[in-house]
Amino acid sequence: MAKKKQKFPYLVGSKWTAQQKIDGWRHFLVVNRKNQGKWLFAEMVAACDPNIRFWLNATLLKDRSQWQAGWQSLKDIAELNELATGEF
């Protein structure tokens, strides 16, 4: 029997920047994943505070208004937002 294709195969270990601070932090690392039926969840941990952790529906990571892949600086976020809105 063929193996079912895994959604987000490189999710664990990926780095993300929140557009808005979450518990005072913007930079997060995915440390775990959990499949629940048709849903996929990612366990996020703040890069600078391992006590800040939460589970998130992984499809929300595709929403660029909430998350950016990688660890971005505030300047990078502002530039990406300008490009997305067409304001220079």
C-alpha positions as CSV (number, residue, x, y, z in Angstrom):
1,M,0.0,0.0,0.0
2,A,1.4,3.4,-1.0
3,K,2.2,5.8,1.8
4,K,-0.1,8.8,2.2
5,K,1.5,12.1,1.3
6,Q,2.2,14.1,4.5
7,K,1.0,17.7,4.7
8,F,3.7,20.2,5.7
9,P,6.5,17.5,5.7
10,Y,9.1,20.0,6.9
11,L,7.0,21.6,9.6
12,V,8.9,20.5,12.7
13,G,12.0,22.6,13.1
14,S,10.7,25.4,10.9
15,K,11.0,29.0,12.1
16,W,8.2,31.6,12.0
17,T,7.7,35.3,12.8
18,A,4.3,36.5,14.1
19,Q,3.1,39.8,12.6
20,Q,1.8,40.7,16.1
21,K,3.5,39.9,19.4
22,I,2.2,36.8,21.1
23,D,2.9,36.9,24.9
24,G,5.5,39.5,24.2
25,W,7.4,37.5,21.4
26,R,7.4,37.4,17.6
27,H,9.9,34.6,16.8
28,F,8.7,31.0,17.2
29,L,10.0,27.5,16.4
30,V,7.8,24.5,15.5
31,V,8.8,21.7,17.9
32,N,6.0,19.2,17.4
33,R,3.1,18.3,15.1
34,K,-0.2,16.5,15.7
35,N,-2.7,15.2,13.2
36,Q,-6.3,15.2,14.4
37,G,-8.6,14.0,11.7
38,K,-8.3,16.3,8.7
39,W,-6.6,19.0,10.8
40,L,-2.9,19.4,11.4
41,F,-1.6,21.3,14.4
42,A,1.8,22.7,15.1
43,E,3.3,23.2,18.6
44,M,5.0,26.6,18.6
45,V,7.7,27.7,21.2
46,A,9.0,31.2,21.5
47,A,12.6,31.4,20.4
48,C,13.7,33.4,23.5
49,D,11.4,31.8,26.1
50,P,10.8,28.1,26.1
51,N,8.0,28.6,28.6
52,I,5.9,30.3,26.0
53,R,4.3,27.5,23.9
54,F,1.0,26.9,22.3
55,W,-0.7,24.7,19.6
56,L,-1.8,26.3,16.4
57,N,-3.8,25.1,13.4
58,A,-0.9,24.7,10.9
59,T,-2.9,26.1,8.0
60,L,-2.9,29.5,9.7
61,L,0.9,29.6,9.0
62,K,0.0,30.2,5.3
63,D,-1.8,33.5,6.2
64,R,0.9,36.1,5.5
65,S,-1.1,38.7,7.4
66,Q,-0.5,36.7,10.6
67,W,2.8,34.8,10.0
68,Q,6.0,35.1,7.9
69,A,8.3,32.1,7.3
70,G,11.7,32.4,8.9
71,W,12.7,34.9,11.6
72,Q,12.2,38.4,10.2
73,S,13.2,41.7,11.7
74,L,10.7,44.5,12.2
75,K,12.2,46.3,9.2
76,D,11.8,43.2,7.0
77,I,8.2,42.8,8.2
78,A,7.5,46.5,7.3
79,E,9.0,46.1,3.9
80,L,7.1,42.9,3.2
81,N,3.8,44.6,4.2
82,E,4.6,47.5,1.9
83,L,5.2,45.2,-1.0
84,A,2.0,43.3,-0.3
85,T,-0.1,46.4,-0.1
86,G,1.6,48.2,-2.9
87,E,2.6,51.2,-0.7
88,F,6.1,52.5,-1.2
